[in-house]
């Protein structure tokens, strides 16, 4: 059985006084989602992952991303992984 791999670009971007994680499914150009929390991101990745046997996520951070926003995302991701 052939593996159905989904390639996902995830980028962290500043948006005003906050941040977002943008998800883009490279295989499906109609998928371009903004997530306002790590929980929302995890749920969307799980939904997208259901149509593939495996997904590979490529992380990027926007050149204009504020350092404090990057730190917030890192902290929330670490907490999420602990759960």
mmCIF file of the N, C-alpha and C atoms, coordinates in Angstrom:
data_MODEL
# 
_entry.id   MODEL 
# 
loop_
_atom_site.group_PDB 
_atom_site.id 
_atom_site.type_symbol 
_atom_site.label_atom_id 
_atom_site.label_alt_id 
_atom_site.label_comp_id 
_atom_site.label_asym_id 
_atom_site.label_entity_id 
_atom_site.label_seq_id 
_atom_site.pdbx_PDB_ins_code 
_atom_site.Cartn_x 
_atom_site.Cartn_y 
_atom_site.Cartn_z 
_atom_site.occupancy 
_atom_site.B_iso_or_equiv 
_atom_site.pdbx_formal_charge 
_atom_site.auth_seq_id 
_atom_site.auth_comp_id 
_atom_site.auth_asym_id 
_atom_site.auth_atom_id 
_atom_site.pdbx_PDB_model_num 
ATOM 1   N N  . UNK A 1 1  ? 0.835  -1.184 0.000  1.00 0.00 ? 1  UNK A N  1 
ATOM 2   C CA . UNK A 1 1  ? 0.000  0.000  0.000  1.00 0.00 ? 1  UNK A CA 1 
ATOM 3   C C  . UNK A 1 1  ? 0.881  1.249  0.000  1.00 0.00 ? 1  UNK A C  1 
ATOM 4   N N  . UNK A 1 2  ? 0.592  2.136  -0.898 1.00 0.00 ? 2  UNK A N  1 
ATOM 5   C CA . UNK A 1 2  ? 1.381  3.354  -1.048 1.00 0.00 ? 2  UNK A CA 1 
ATOM 6   C C  . UNK A 1 2  ? 1.053  4.348  0.066  1.00 0.00 ? 2  UNK A C  1 
ATOM 7   N N  . UNK A 1 3  ? 2.107  4.972  0.609  1.00 0.00 ? 3  UNK A N  1 
ATOM 8   C CA . UNK A 1 3  ? 1.904  5.965  1.662  1.00 0.00 ? 3  UNK A CA 1 
ATOM 9   C C  . UNK A 1 3  ? 1.369  7.265  1.071  1.00 0.00 ? 3  UNK A C  1 
ATOM 10  N N  . UNK A 1 4  ? 0.394  7.822  1.722  1.00 0.00 ? 4  UNK A N  1 
ATOM 11  C CA . UNK A 1 4  ? -0.196 9.094  1.316  1.00 0.00 ? 4  UNK A CA 1 
ATOM 12  C C  . UNK A 1 4  ? 0.332  10.158 2.279  1.00 0.00 ? 4  UNK A C  1 
ATOM 13  N N  . UNK A 1 5  ? 1.374  10.860 1.869  1.00 0.00 ? 5  UNK A N  1 
ATOM 14  C CA . UNK A 1 5  ? 2.035  11.816 2.757  1.00 0.00 ? 5  UNK A CA 1 
ATOM 15  C C  . UNK A 1 5  ? 1.517  13.222 2.489  1.00 0.00 ? 5  UNK A C  1 
ATOM 16  N N  . UNK A 1 6  ? 1.152  13.914 3.558  1.00 0.00 ? 6  UNK A N  1 
ATOM 17  C CA . UNK A 1 6  ? 0.734  15.309 3.466  1.00 0.00 ? 6  UNK A CA 1 
ATOM 18  C C  . UNK A 1 6  ? 1.880  16.210 3.900  1.00 0.00 ? 6  UNK A C  1 
ATOM 19  N N  . UNK A 1 7  ? 2.160  17.207 3.111  1.00 0.00 ? 7  UNK A N  1 
ATOM 20  C CA . UNK A 1 7  ? 3.228  18.157 3.431  1.00 0.00 ? 7  UNK A CA 1 
ATOM 21  C C  . UNK A 1 7  ? 2.589  19.464 3.882  1.00 0.00 ? 7  UNK A C  1 
ATOM 22  N N  . UNK A 1 8  ? 2.899  19.860 5.109  1.00 0.00 ? 8  UNK A N  1 
ATOM 23  C CA . UNK A 1 8  ? 2.269  21.014 5.737  1.00 0.00 ? 8  UNK A CA 1 
ATOM 24  C C  . UNK A 1 8  ? 3.327  22.066 6.064  1.00 0.00 ? 8  UNK A C  1 
ATOM 25  N N  . UNK A 1 9  ? 3.071  23.298 5.667  1.00 0.00 ? 9  UNK A N  1 
ATOM 26  C CA . UNK A 1 9  ? 3.894  24.426 6.086  1.00 0.00 ? 9  UNK A CA 1 
ATOM 27  C C  . UNK A 1 9  ? 3.184  25.098 7.254  1.00 0.00 ? 9  UNK A C  1 
ATOM 28  N N  . UNK A 1 10 ? 3.882  25.290 8.353  1.00 0.00 ? 10 UNK A N  1 
ATOM 29  C CA . UNK A 1 10 ? 3.345  25.995 9.513  1.00 0.00 ? 10 UNK A CA 1 
ATOM 30  C C  . UNK A 1 10 ? 4.254  27.174 9.795  1.00 0.00 ? 10 UNK A C  1 
ATOM 31  N N  . UNK A 1 11 ? 3.680  28.368 9.807  1.00 0.00 ? 11 UNK A N  1 
ATOM 32  C CA . UNK A 1 11 ? 4.498  29.550 10.074 1.00 0.00 ? 11 UNK A CA 1 
ATOM 33  C C  . UNK A 1 11 ? 3.916  30.337 11.236 1.00 0.00 ? 11 UNK A C  1 
ATOM 34  N N  . UNK A 1 12 ? 4.810  30.836 12.057 1.00 0.00 ? 12 UNK A N  1 
ATOM 35  C CA . UNK A 1 12 ? 4.428  31.667 13.192 1.00 0.00 ? 12 UNK A CA 1 
ATOM 36  C C  . UNK A 1 12 ? 4.601  33.115 12.751 1.00 0.00 ? 12 UNK A C  1 
ATOM 37  N N  . UNK A 1 13 ? 3.547  33.909 12.932 1.00 0.00 ? 13 UNK A N  1 
ATOM 38  C CA . UNK A 1 13 ? 3.553  35.302 12.481 1.00 0.00 ? 13 UNK A CA 1 
ATOM 39  C C  . UNK A 1 13 ? 2.976  36.202 13.567 1.00 0.00 ? 13 UNK A C  1 
ATOM 40  N N  . UNK A 1 14 ? 3.511  37.405 13.660 1.00 0.00 ? 14 UNK A N  1 
ATOM 41  C CA . UNK A 1 14 ? 2.917  38.405 14.541 1.00 0.00 ? 14 UNK A CA 1 
ATOM 42  C C  . UNK A 1 14 ? 1.692  38.975 13.848 1.00 0.00 ? 14 UNK A C  1 
ATOM 43  N N  . UNK A 1 15 ? 0.664  39.235 14.638 1.00 0.00 ? 15 UNK A N  1 
ATOM 44  C CA . UNK A 1 15 ? -0.550 39.844 14.104 1.00 0.00 ? 15 UNK A CA 1 
ATOM 45  C C  . UNK A 1 15 ? -1.019 40.857 15.148 1.00 0.00 ? 15 UNK A C  1 
ATOM 46  N N  . UNK A 1 16 ? -0.684 42.117 14.927 1.00 0.00 ? 16 UNK A N  1 
ATOM 47  C CA . UNK A 1 16 ? -1.011 43.149 15.903 1.00 0.00 ? 16 UNK A CA 1 
ATOM 48  C C  . UNK A 1 16 ? -0.236 42.912 17.190 1.00 0.00 ? 16 UNK A C  1 
ATOM 49  N N  . UNK A 1 17 ? -0.959 42.883 18.299 1.00 0.00 ? 17 UNK A N  1 
ATOM 50  C CA . UNK A 1 17 ? -0.329 42.661 19.599 1.00 0.00 ? 17 UNK A CA 1 
ATOM 51  C C  . UNK A 1 17 ? -0.254 41.185 19.960 1.00 0.00 ? 17 UNK A C  1 
ATOM 52  N N  . UNK A 1 18 ? -0.594 40.323 19.039 1.00 0.00 ? 18 UNK A N  1 
ATOM 53  C CA . UNK A 1 18 ? -0.620 38.890 19.315 1.00 0.00 ? 18 UNK A CA 1 
ATOM 54  C C  . UNK A 1 18 ? 0.119  38.147 18.207 1.00 0.00 ? 18 UNK A C  1 
ATOM 55  N N  . UNK A 1 19 ? -0.155 36.877 18.085 1.00 0.00 ? 19 UNK A N  1 
ATOM 56  C CA . UNK A 1 19 ? 0.480  36.037 17.071 1.00 0.00 ? 19 UNK A CA 1 
ATOM 57  C C  . UNK A 1 19 ? -0.534 35.043 16.518 1.00 0.00 ? 19 UNK A C  1 
ATOM 58  N N  . UNK A 1 20 ? -0.197 34.471 15.375 1.00 0.00 ? 20 UNK A N  1 
ATOM 59  C CA . UNK A 1 20 ? -0.987 33.399 14.783 1.00 0.00 ? 20 UNK A CA 1 
ATOM 60  C C  . UNK A 1 20 ? -0.030 32.313 14.295 1.00 0.00 ? 20 UNK A C  1 
ATOM 61  N N  . UNK A 1 21 ? -0.569 31.130 14.136 1.00 0.00 ? 21 UNK A N  1 
ATOM 62  C CA . UNK A 1 21 ? 0.148  30.079 13.423 1.00 0.00 ? 21 UNK A CA 1 
ATOM 63  C C  . UNK A 1 21 ? -0.661 29.823 12.160 1.00 0.00 ? 21 UNK A C  1 
ATOM 64  N N  . UNK A 1 22 ? -0.031 30.029 11.028 1.00 0.00 ? 22 UNK A N  1 
ATOM 65  C CA . UNK A 1 22 ? -0.686 29.811 9.736  1.00 0.00 ? 22 UNK A CA 1 
ATOM 66  C C  . UNK A 1 22 ? -0.343 28.408 9.244  1.00 0.00 ? 22 UNK A C  1 
ATOM 67  N N  . UNK A 1 23 ? -1.372 27.687 8.831  1.00 0.00 ? 23 UNK A N  1 
ATOM 68  C CA . UNK A 1 23 ? -1.184 26.340 8.291  1.00 0.00 ? 23 UNK A CA 1 
ATOM 69  C C  . UNK A 1 23 ? -1.493 26.383 6.800  1.00 0.00 ? 23 UNK A C  1 
ATOM 70  N N  . UNK A 1 24 ? -0.573 25.830 6.018  1.00 0.00 ? 24 UNK A N  1 
ATOM 71  C CA . UNK A 1 24 ? -0.813 25.707 4.580  1.00 0.00 ? 24 UNK A CA 1 
ATOM 72  C C  . UNK A 1 24 ? -0.496 24.278 4.171  1.00 0.00 ? 24 UNK A C  1 
ATOM 73  N N  . UNK A 1 25 ? -1.491 23.615 3.608  1.00 0.00 ? 25 UNK A N  1 
ATOM 74  C CA . UNK A 1 25 ? -1.309 22.253 3.101  1.00 0.00 ? 25 UNK A CA 1 
ATOM 75  C C  . UNK A 1 25 ? -0.745 22.385 1.691  1.00 0.00 ? 25 UNK A C  1 
ATOM 76  N N  . UNK A 1 26 ? 0.504  22.010 1.527  1.00 0.00 ? 26 UNK A N  1 
ATOM 77  C CA . UNK A 1 26 ? 1.180  22.160 0.241  1.00 0.00 ? 26 UNK A CA 1 
ATOM 78  C C  . UNK A 1 26 ? 0.499  21.327 -0.840 1.00 0.00 ? 26 UNK A C  1 
ATOM 79  N N  . UNK A 1 27 ? -0.091 20.197 -0.455 1.00 0.00 ? 27 UNK A N  1 
ATOM 80  C CA . UNK A 1 27 ? -0.758 19.307 -1.412 1.00 0.00 ? 27 UNK A CA 1 
ATOM 81  C C  . UNK A 1 27 ? -2.148 19.789 -1.803 1.00 0.00 ? 27 UNK A C  1 
ATOM 82  N N  . UNK A 1 28 ? -2.740 20.652 -0.968 1.00 0.00 ? 28 UNK A N  1 
ATOM 83  C CA . UNK A 1 28 ? -4.109 21.117 -1.194 1.00 0.00 ? 28 UNK A CA 1 
ATOM 84  C C  . UNK A 1 28 ? -4.111 22.640 -1.048 1.00 0.00 ? 28 UNK A C  1 
ATOM 85  N N  . UNK A 1 29 ? -4.004 23.335 -2.166 1.00 0.00 ? 29 UNK A N  1 
ATOM 86  C CA . UNK A 1 29 ? -3.852 24.793 -2.121 1.00 0.00 ? 29 UNK A CA 1 
ATOM 87  C C  . UNK A 1 29 ? -5.048 25.520 -1.531 1.00 0.00 ? 29 UNK A C  1 
ATOM 88  N N  . UNK A 1 30 ? -6.173 24.824 -1.357 1.00 0.00 ? 30 UNK A N  1 
ATOM 89  C CA . UNK A 1 30 ? -7.341 25.454 -0.742 1.00 0.00 ? 30 UNK A CA 1 
ATOM 90  C C  . UNK A 1 30 ? -7.219 25.557 0.771  1.00 0.00 ? 30 UNK A C  1 
ATOM 91  N N  . UNK A 1 31 ? -6.250 24.868 1.367  1.00 0.00 ? 31 UNK A N  1 
ATOM 92  C CA . UNK A 1 31 ? -6.097 24.863 2.820  1.00 0.00 ? 31 UNK A CA 1 
ATOM 93  C C  . UNK A 1 31 ? -5.081 25.920 3.230  1.00 0.00 ? 31 UNK A C  1 
ATOM 94  N N  . UNK A 1 32 ? -5.581 26.985 3.832  1.00 0.00 ? 32 UNK A N  1 
ATOM 95  C CA . UNK A 1 32 ? -4.753 28.076 4.358  1.00 0.00 ? 32 UNK A CA 1 
ATOM 96  C C  . UNK A 1 32 ? -5.488 28.582 5.598  1.00 0.00 ? 32 UNK A C  1 
ATOM 97  N N  . UNK A 1 33 ? -5.056 28.158 6.771  1.00 0.00 ? 33 UNK A N  1 
ATOM 98  C CA . UNK A 1 33 ? -5.791 28.376 8.010  1.00 0.00 ? 33 UNK A CA 1 
ATOM 99  C C  . UNK A 1 33 ? -4.965 29.213 8.978  1.00 0.00 ? 33 UNK A C  1 
ATOM 100 N N  . UNK A 1 34 ? -5.623 30.144 9.669  1.00 0.00 ? 34 UNK A N  1 
ATOM 101 C CA . UNK A 1 34 ? -4.993 30.915 10.737 1.00 0.00 ? 34 UNK A CA 1 
ATOM 102 C C  . UNK A 1 34 ? -5.466 30.365 12.072 1.00 0.00 ? 34 UNK A C  1 
ATOM 103 N N  . UNK A 1 35 ? -4.530 30.056 12.964 1.00 0.00 ? 35 UNK A N  1 
ATOM 104 C CA . UNK A 1 35 ? -4.862 29.561 14.294 1.00 0.00 ? 35 UNK A CA 1 
ATOM 105 C C  . UNK A 1 35 ? -4.390 30.578 15.327 1.00 0.00 ? 35 UNK A C  1 
ATOM 106 N N  . UNK A 1 36 ? -5.247 30.846 16.297 1.00 0.00 ? 36 UNK A N  1 
ATOM 107 C CA . UNK A 1 36 ? -4.937 31.844 17.321 1.00 0.00 ? 36 UNK A CA 1 
ATOM 108 C C  . UNK A 1 36 ? -4.446 31.245 18.626 1.00 0.00 ? 36 UNK A C  1 
ATOM 109 N N  . UNK A 1 37 ? -4.302 29.926 18.667 1.00 0.00 ? 37 UNK A N  1 
ATOM 110 C CA . UNK A 1 37 ? -3.784 29.269 19.865 1.00 0.00 ? 37 UNK A CA 1 
ATOM 111 C C  . UNK A 1 37 ? -3.125 27.949 19.467 1.00 0.00 ? 37 UNK A C  1 
ATOM 112 N N  . UNK A 1 38 ? -2.311 27.439 20.361 1.00 0.00 ? 38 UNK A N  1 
ATOM 113 C CA . UNK A 1 38 ? -1.671 26.156 20.116 1.00 0.00 ? 38 UNK A CA 1 
ATOM 114 C C  . UNK A 1 38 ? -2.719 25.046 20.106 1.00 0.00 ? 38 UNK A C  1 
ATOM 115 N N  . UNK A 1 39 ? -3.726 25.142 20.967 1.00 0.00 ? 39 UNK A N  1 
ATOM 116 C CA . UNK A 1 39 ? -4.799 24.143 20.978 1.00 0.00 ? 39 UNK A CA 1 
ATOM 117 C C  . UNK A 1 39 ? -5.528 24.097 19.638 1.00 0.00 ? 39 UNK A C  1 
ATOM 118 N N  . UNK A 1 40 ? -5.854 25.271 19.117 1.00 0.00 ? 40 UNK A N  1 
ATOM 119 C CA . UNK A 1 40 ? -6.539 25.340 17.822 1.00 0.00 ? 40 UNK A CA 1 
ATOM 120 C C  . UNK A 1 40 ? -5.650 24.748 16.729 1.00 0.00 ? 40 UNK A C  1 
ATOM 121 N N  . UNK A 1 41 ? -4.359 25.068 16.774 1.00 0.00 ? 41 UNK A N  1 
ATOM 122 C CA . UNK A 1 41 ? -3.404 24.531 15.807 1.00 0.00 ? 41 UNK A CA 1 
ATOM 123 C C  . UNK A 1 41 ? -3.401 23.001 15.851 1.00 0.00 ? 41 UNK A C  1 
ATOM 124 N N  . UNK A 1 42 ? -3.311 22.439 17.063 1.00 0.00 ? 42 UNK A N  1 
ATOM 125 C CA . UNK A 1 42 ? -3.262 20.984 17.205 1.00 0.00 ? 42 UNK A CA 1 
ATOM 126 C C  . UNK A 1 42 ? -4.525 20.328 16.637 1.00 0.00 ? 42 UNK A C  1 
ATOM 127 N N  . UNK A 1 43 ? -5.678 20.919 16.894 1.00 0.00 ? 43 UNK A N  1 
ATOM 128 C CA . UNK A 1 43 ? -6.940 20.374 16.381 1.00 0.00 ? 43 UNK A CA 1 
ATOM 129 C C  . UNK A 1 43 ? -6.971 20.412 14.853 1.00 0.00 ? 43 UNK A C  1 
ATOM 130 N N  . UNK A 1 44 ? -6.527 21.516 14.271 1.00 0.00 ? 44 UNK A N  1 
ATOM 131 C CA . UNK A 1 44 ? -6.542 21.640 12.808 1.00 0.00 ? 44 UNK A CA 1 
ATOM 132 C C  . UNK A 1 44 ? -5.559 20.663 12.156 1.00 0.00 ? 44 UNK A C  1 
ATOM 133 N N  . UNK A 1 45 ? -4.385 20.507 12.771 1.00 0.00 ? 45 UNK A N  1 
ATOM 134 C CA . UNK A 1 45 ? -3.401 19.564 12.227 1.00 0.00 ? 45 UNK A CA 1 
ATOM 135 C C  . UNK A 1 45 ? -3.969 18.144 12.278 1.00 0.00 ? 45 UNK A C  1 
ATOM 136 N N  . UNK A 1 46 ? -4.657 17.824 13.363 1.00 0.00 ? 46 UNK A N  1 
ATOM 137 C CA . UNK A 1 46 ? -5.277 16.507 13.483 1.00 0.00 ? 46 UNK A CA 1 
ATOM 138 C C  . UNK A 1 46 ? -6.332 16.305 12.396 1.00 0.00 ? 46 UNK A C  1 
ATOM 139 N N  . UNK A 1 47 ? -7.150 17.328 12.147 1.00 0.00 ? 47 UNK A N  1 
ATOM 140 C CA . UNK A 1 47 ? -8.165 17.239 11.090 1.00 0.00 ? 47 UNK A CA 1 
ATOM 141 C C  . UNK A 1 47 ? -7.526 17.040 9.721  1.00 0.00 ? 47 UNK A C  1 
ATOM 142 N N  . UNK A 1 48 ? -6.511 17.826 9.431  1.00 0.00 ? 48 UNK A N  1 
ATOM 143 C CA . UNK A 1 48 ? -5.830 17.712 8.136  1.00 0.00 ? 48 UNK A CA 1 
ATOM 144 C C  . UNK A 1 48 ? -5.176 16.344 8.010  1.00 0.00 ? 48 UNK A C  1 
ATOM 145 N N  . UNK A 1 49 ? -4.574 15.868 9.098  1.00 0.00 ? 49 UNK A N  1 
ATOM 146 C CA . UNK A 1 49 ? -3.868 14.595 9.095  1.00 0.00 ? 49 UNK A CA 1 
ATOM 147 C C  . UNK A 1 49 ? -4.749 13.396 8.806  1.00 0.00 ? 49 UNK A C  1 
ATOM 148 N N  . UNK A 1 50 ? -6.046 13.535 8.991  1.00 0.00 ? 50 UNK A N  1 
ATOM 149 C CA . UNK A 1 50 ? -6.958 12.418 8.752  1.00 0.00 ? 50 UNK A CA 1 
ATOM 150 C C  . UNK A 1 50 ? -7.028 12.017 7.284  1.00 0.00 ? 50 UNK A C  1 
ATOM 151 N N  . UNK A 1 51 ? -6.684 12.920 6.389  1.00 0.00 ? 51 UNK A N  1 
ATOM 152 C CA . UNK A 1 51 ? -6.750 12.562 4.972  1.00 0.00 ? 51 UNK A CA 1 
ATOM 153 C C  . UNK A 1 51 ? -5.435 11.990 4.434  1.00 0.00 ? 51 UNK A C  1 
ATOM 154 N N  . UNK A 1 52 ? -4.433 11.884 5.320  1.00 0.00 ? 52 UNK A N  1 
ATOM 155 C CA . UNK A 1 52 ? -3.128 11.336 4.926  1.00 0.00 ? 52 UNK A CA 1 
ATOM 156 C C  . UNK A 1 52 ? -2.753 10.186 5.858  1.00 0.00 ? 52 UNK A C  1 
ATOM 157 N N  . UNK A 1 53 ? -1.873 9.310  5.376  1.00 0.00 ? 53 UNK A N  1 
ATOM 158 C CA . UNK A 1 53 ? -1.368 8.249  6.248  1.00 0.00 ? 53 UNK A CA 1 
ATOM 159 C C  . UNK A 1 53 ? -0.236 8.784  7.129  1.00 0.00 ? 53 UNK A C  1 
ATOM 160 N N  . UNK A 1 54 ? 0.358  9.891  6.709  1.00 0.00 ? 54 UNK A N  1 
ATOM 161 C CA . UNK A 1 54 ? 1.472  10.493 7.442  1.00 0.00 ? 54 UNK A CA 1 
ATOM 162 C C  . UNK A 1 54 ? 1.554  11.963 7.030  1.00 0.00 ? 54 UNK A C  1 
ATOM 163 N N  . UNK A 1 55 ? 1.939  12.841 7.965  1.00 0.00 ? 55 UNK A N  1 
ATOM 164 C CA . UNK A 1 55 ? 2.176  14.235 7.576  1.00 0.00 ? 55 UNK A CA 1 
ATOM 165 C C  . UNK A 1 55 ? 3.582  14.650 7.995  1.00 0.00 ? 55 UNK A C  1 
ATOM 166 N N  . UNK A 1 56 ? 4.142  15.530 7.213  1.00 0.00 ? 56 UNK A N  1 
ATOM 167 C CA . UNK A 1 56 ? 5.435  16.128 7.518  1.00 0.00 ? 56 UNK A CA 1 
ATOM 168 C C  . UNK A 1 56 ? 5.215  17.629 7.615  1.00 0.00 ? 56 UNK A C  1 
ATOM 169 N N  . UNK A 1 57 ? 5.602  18.198 8.766  1.00 0.00 ? 57 UNK A N  1 
ATOM 170 C CA . UNK A 1 57 ? 5.383  19.617 9.013  1.00 0.00 ? 57 UNK A CA 1 
ATOM 171 C C  . UNK A 1 57 ? 6.706  20.363 8.898  1.00 0.00 ? 57 UNK A C  1 
ATOM 172 N N  . UNK A 1 58 ? 6.694  21.391 8.090  1.00 0.00 ? 58 UNK A N  1 
ATOM 173 C CA . UNK A 1 58 ? 7.846  22.272 7.908  1.00 0.00 ? 58 UNK A CA 1 
ATOM 174 C C  . UNK A 1 58 ? 7.553  23.571 8.665  1.00 0.00 ? 58 UNK A C  1 
ATOM 175 N N  . UNK A 1 59 ? 8.308  23.840 9.737  1.00 0.00 ? 59 UNK A N  1 
ATOM 176 C CA . UNK A 1 59 ? 8.092  25.042 10.544 1.00 0.00 ? 59 UNK A CA 1 
ATOM 177 C C  . UNK A 1 59 ? 8.899  26.215 10.018 1.00 0.00 ? 59 UNK A C  1 
ATOM 178 N N  . UNK A 1 60 ? 8.257  27.383 10.028 1.00 0.00 ? 60 UNK A N  1 
ATOM 179 C CA . UNK A 1 60 ? 8.924  28.624 9.631  1.00 0.00 ? 60 UNK A CA 1 
ATOM 180 C C  . UNK A 1 60 ? 8.495  29.717 10.601 1.00 0.00 ? 60 UNK A C  1 
ATOM 181 N N  . UNK A 1 61 ? 9.301  30.741 10.693 1.00 0.00 ? 61 UNK A N  1 
ATOM 182 C CA . UNK A 1 61 ? 8.841  31.910 11.439 1.00 0.00 ? 61 UNK A CA 1 
ATOM 183 C C  . UNK A 1 61 ? 9.021  33.127 10.543 1.00 0.00 ? 61 UNK A C  1 
ATOM 184 N N  . UNK A 1 62 ? 8.009  33.972 10.581 1.00 0.00 ? 62 UNK A N  1 
ATOM 185 C CA . UNK A 1 62 ? 7.985  35.170 9.768  1.00 0.00 ? 62 UNK A CA 1 
ATOM 186 C C  . UNK A 1 62 ? 9.149  36.083 10.141 1.00 0.00 ? 62 UNK A C  1 
ATOM 187 N N  . UNK A 1 63 ? 9.713  36.736 9.171  1.00 0.00 ? 63 UNK A N  1 
ATOM 188 C CA . UNK A 1 63 ? 10.846 37.630 9.408  1.00 0.00 ? 63 UNK A CA 1 
ATOM 189 C C  . UNK A 1 63 ? 10.473 38.774 10.355 1.00 0.00 ? 63 UNK A C  1 
ATOM 190 N N  . UNK A 1 64 ? 9.195  39.147 10.390 1.00 0.00 ? 64 UNK A N  1 
ATOM 191 C CA . UNK A 1 64 ? 8.736  40.241 11.250 1.00 0.00 ? 64 UNK A CA 1 
ATOM 192 C C  . UNK A 1 64 ? 8.177  39.754 12.586 1.00 0.00 ? 64 UNK A C  1 
ATOM 193 N N  . UNK A 1 65 ? 8.328  38.475 12.882 1.00 0.00 ? 65 UNK A N  1 
ATOM 194 C CA . UNK A 1 65 ? 7.819  37.920 14.134 1.00 0.00 ? 65 UNK A CA 1 
ATOM 195 C C  . UNK A 1 65 ? 8.548  38.551 15.320 1.00 0.00 ? 65 UNK A C  1 
ATOM 196 N N  . UNK A 1 66 ? 7.765  39.048 16.268 1.00 0.00 ? 66 UNK A N  1 
ATOM 197 C CA . UNK A 1 66 ? 8.343  39.653 17.468 1.00 0.00 ? 66 UNK A CA 1 
ATOM 198 C C  . UNK A 1 66 ? 8.912  38.544 18.356 1.00 0.00 ? 66 UNK A C  1 
ATOM 199 N N  . UNK A 1 67 ? 10.102 38.766 18.931 1.00 0.00 ? 67 UNK A N  1 
ATOM 200 C CA . UNK A 1 67 ? 10.721 37.733 19.774 1.00 0.00 ? 67 UNK A CA 1 
ATOM 201 C C  . UNK A 1 67 ? 9.819  37.262 20.922 1.00 0.00 ? 67 UNK A C  1 
ATOM 202 N N  . UNK A 1 68 ? 9.051  38.176 21.519 1.00 0.00 ? 68 UNK A N  1 
ATOM 203 C CA . UNK A 1 68 ? 8.175  37.776 22.624 1.00 0.00 ? 68 UNK A CA 1 
ATOM 204 C C  . UNK A 1 68 ? 7.048  36.854 22.139 1.00 0.00 ? 68 UNK A C  1 
ATOM 205 N N  . UNK A 1 69 ? 6.608  37.040 20.897 1.00 0.00 ? 69 UNK A N  1 
ATOM 206 C CA . UNK A 1 69 ? 5.571  36.164 20.347 1.00 0.00 ? 69 UNK A CA 1 
ATOM 207 C C  . UNK A 1 69 ? 6.129  34.764 20.100 1.00 0.00 ? 69 UNK A C  1 
ATOM 208 N N  . UNK A 1 70 ? 7.364  34.700 19.603 1.00 0.00 ? 70 UNK A N  1 
ATOM 209 C CA . UNK A 1 70 ? 8.003  33.402 19.380 1.00 0.00 ? 70 UNK A CA 1 
ATOM 210 C C  . UNK A 1 70 ? 8.160  32.672 20.707 1.00 0.00 ? 70 UNK A C  1 
ATOM 211 N N  . UNK A 1 71 ? 8.565  33.382 21.747 1.00 0.00 ? 71 UNK A N  1 
ATOM 212 C CA . UNK A 1 71 ? 8.717  32.779 23.079 1.00 0.00 ? 71 UNK A CA 1 
ATOM 213 C C  . UNK A 1 71 ? 7.383  32.257 23.604 1.00 0.00 ? 71 UNK A C  1 
ATOM 214 N N  . UNK A 1 72 ? 6.318  33.021 23.400 1.00 0.00 ? 72 UNK A N  1 
ATOM 215 C CA . UNK A 1 72 ? 4.989  32.596 23.855 1.00 0.00 ? 72 UNK A CA 1 
ATOM 216 C C  . UNK A 1 72 ? 4.571  31.293 23.180 1.00 0.00 ? 72 UNK A C  1 
ATOM 217 N N  . UNK A 1 73 ? 4.799  31.212 21.877 1.00 0.00 ? 73 UNK A N  1 
ATOM 218 C CA . UNK A 1 73 ? 4.430  30.006 21.141 1.00 0.00 ? 73 UNK A CA 1 
ATOM 219 C C  . UNK A 1 73 ? 5.264  28.822 21.626 1.00 0.00 ? 73 UNK A C  1 
ATOM 220 N N  . UNK A 1 74 ? 6.560  29.020 21.809 1.00 0.00 ? 74 UNK A N  1 
ATOM 221 C CA . UNK A 1 74 ? 7.426  27.943 22.292 1.00 0.00 ? 74 UNK A CA 1 
ATOM 222 C C  . UNK A 1 74 ? 6.960  27.436 23.658 1.00 0.00 ? 74 UNK A C  1 
ATOM 223 N N  . UNK A 1 75 ? 6.639  28.352 24.564 1.00 0.00 ? 75 UNK A N  1 
ATOM 224 C CA . UNK A 1 75 ? 6.179  27.974 25.894 1.00 0.00 ? 75 UNK A CA 1 
ATOM 225 C C  . UNK A 1 75 ? 4.873  27.194 25.830 1.00 0.00 ? 75 UNK A C  1 
ATOM 226 N N  . UNK A 1 76 ? 3.939  27.659 25.005 1.00 0.00 ? 76 UNK A N  1 
ATOM 227 C CA . UNK A 1 76 ? 2.655  26.968 24.887 1.00 0.00 ? 76 UNK A CA 1 
ATOM 228 C C  . UNK A 1 76 ? 2.806  25.588 24.243 1.00 0.00 ? 76 UNK A C  1 
ATOM 229 N N  . UNK A 1 77 ? 3.702  25.490 23.255 1.00 0.00 ? 77 UNK A N  1 
ATOM 230 C CA . UNK A 1 77 ? 3.956  24.181 22.620 1.00 0.00 ? 77 UNK A CA 1 
ATOM 231 C C  . UNK A 1 77 ? 4.542  23.211 23.639 1.00 0.00 ? 77 UNK A C  1 
ATOM 232 N N  . UNK A 1 78 ? 5.465  23.677 24.464 1.00 0.00 ? 78 UNK A N  1 
ATOM 233 C CA . UNK A 1 78 ? 6.074  22.820 25.484 1.00 0.00 ? 78 UNK A CA 1 
ATOM 234 C C  . UNK A 1 78 ? 5.008  22.332 26.466 1.00 0.00 ? 78 UNK A C  1 
ATOM 235 N N  . UNK A 1 79 ? 4.123  23.218 26.888 1.00 0.00 ? 79 UNK A N  1 
ATOM 236 C CA . UNK A 1 79 ? 3.040  22.834 27.799 1.00 0.00 ? 79 UNK A CA 1 
ATOM 237 C C  . UNK A 1 79 ? 2.097  21.842 27.137 1.00 0.00 ? 79 UNK A C  1 
ATOM 238 N N  . UNK A 1 80 ? 1.803  22.056 25.874 1.00 0.00 ? 80 UNK A N  1 
ATOM 239 C CA . UNK A 1 80 ? 0.902  21.171 25.138 1.00 0.00 ? 80 UNK A CA 1 
ATOM 240 C C  . UNK A 1 80 ? 1.494  19.764 25.037 1.00 0.00 ? 80 UNK A C  1 
ATOM 241 N N  . UNK A 1 81 ? 2.782  19.690 24.784 1.00 0.00 ? 81 UNK A N  1 
ATOM 242 C CA . UNK A 1 81 ? 3.443  18.382 24.643 1.00 0.00 ? 81 UNK A CA 1 
ATOM 243 C C  . UNK A 1 81 ? 3.458  17.618 25.959 1.00 0.00 ? 81 UNK A C  1 
ATOM 244 N N  . UNK A 1 82 ? 3.471  18.349 27.096 1.00 0.00 ? 82 UNK A N  1 
ATOM 245 C CA . UNK A 1 82 ? 3.460  17.699 28.400 1.00 0.00 ? 82 UNK A CA 1 
ATOM 246 C C  . UNK A 1 82 ? 2.135  17.016 28.683 1.00 0.00 ? 82 UNK A C  1 
ATOM 247 N N  . UNK A 1 83 ? 1.041  17.566 28.140 1.00 0.00 ? 83 UNK A N  1 
ATOM 248 C CA . UNK A 1 83 ? -0.299 17.002 28.392 1.00 0.00 ? 83 UNK A CA 1 
ATOM 249 C C  . UNK A 1 83 ? -0.533 15.690 27.733 1.00 0.00 ? 83 UNK A C  1 
# 
